[in-house]
Amino acid sequence: MEHEHTLTQLPNIGKVLADKLNQVEITTPEKLVAIGAEQAFIRLSTMDETACFSMLQAIEGAIQGVRWHDLPKERKAELKDFFRMRRI
């Protein structure tokens, strides 16, 4: 599918994650940005029980155009809080 190429051009998005995003109808970088990391993660976690905090950070990094290691500390803390709330 041609959409995978556009998603995989983003930092942190490899073929496997792009395929998973496609399965939840997130097929373009624009769609990913519009939906946001948290909503994209919620969609992924409904069909992928292995969805983890690293995946959430990877998605946010892709949206911001940075490697997930380079996310601001404040944003990482927000994502961690969100992730914990999803697990309760």
C-alpha positions in Angstrom: 0.0 0.0 0.0 1.4 3.4 -0.9 0.3 5.0 2.4 2.8 2.9 4.3 5.7 4.8 2.6 4.4 8.1 3.8 4.0 7.0 7.4 7.4 5.3 7.4 9.0 8.6 6.4 8.2 9.9 9.9 10.7 9.4 12.7 10.1 6.3 14.8 7.6 4.7 12.4 8.8 1.5 10.9 6.9 -0.9 8.6 5.3 -2.8 11.5 3.9 0.2 13.3 2.8 1.7 9.9 0.9 -1.5 9.2 -0.8 -1.3 12.6 -1.7 2.3 12.1 -3.2 1.4 8.7 -5.3 -1.3 10.4 -6.9 1.4 12.6 -7.5 3.7 9.6 -4.6 6.0 10.3 -3.0 6.0 6.8 -1.2 9.3 6.4 1.0 11.6 8.5 -1.7 14.3 8.3 -4.3 11.9 9.7 -1.9 10.9 12.5 -1.2 14.6 13.4 -5.0 15.3 13.3 -5.8 12.4 15.6 -2.9 12.9 18.0 -0.8 10.5 19.9 -3.3 9.6 22.6 -6.2 8.9 20.3 -4.0 6.9 17.9 -2.7 4.9 20.9 -6.3 4.2 22.1 -7.2 2.9 18.6 -4.1 0.7 18.4 -4.5 -0.7 21.9 -8.1 -1.9 21.0 -6.6 -4.2 18.4 -3.1 -4.8 19.7 -2.7 -6.0 23.2 1.1 -5.5 23.0 0.7 -1.7 22.6 3.2 -0.3 25.1 4.5 3.0 26.4 7.4 2.9 23.9 4.9 2.8 21.1 3.0 5.8 22.5 6.3 7.8 22.7 7.2 6.7 19.2 3.8 8.0 17.9 4.2 11.3 19.7 7.8 11.7 18.3 6.5 11.0 14.8 3.9 13.7 15.2 6.5 16.2 16.5 9.1 15.1 13.8 11.7 14.0 16.4 13.2 10.7 17.6 11.1 9.7 20.7 14.3 10.1 22.9 14.2 13.8 22.1 10.7 14.5 23.3 10.5 17.2 25.9 10.5 15.9 29.5 7.1 17.6 30.2 5.5 15.8 27.2 7.0 12.4 28.3 5.5 13.0 31.7 2.1 13.7 30.2 2.3 10.6 28.1 3.3 8.5 31.1 0.3 9.8 33.1 -2.0 9.0 30.1 -0.5 5.5 29.8 -0.9 4.8 33.5 -4.6 5.9 33.4 -5.2 3.5 30.5 -3.9 0.6 32.5 -6.2 1.2 35.5 
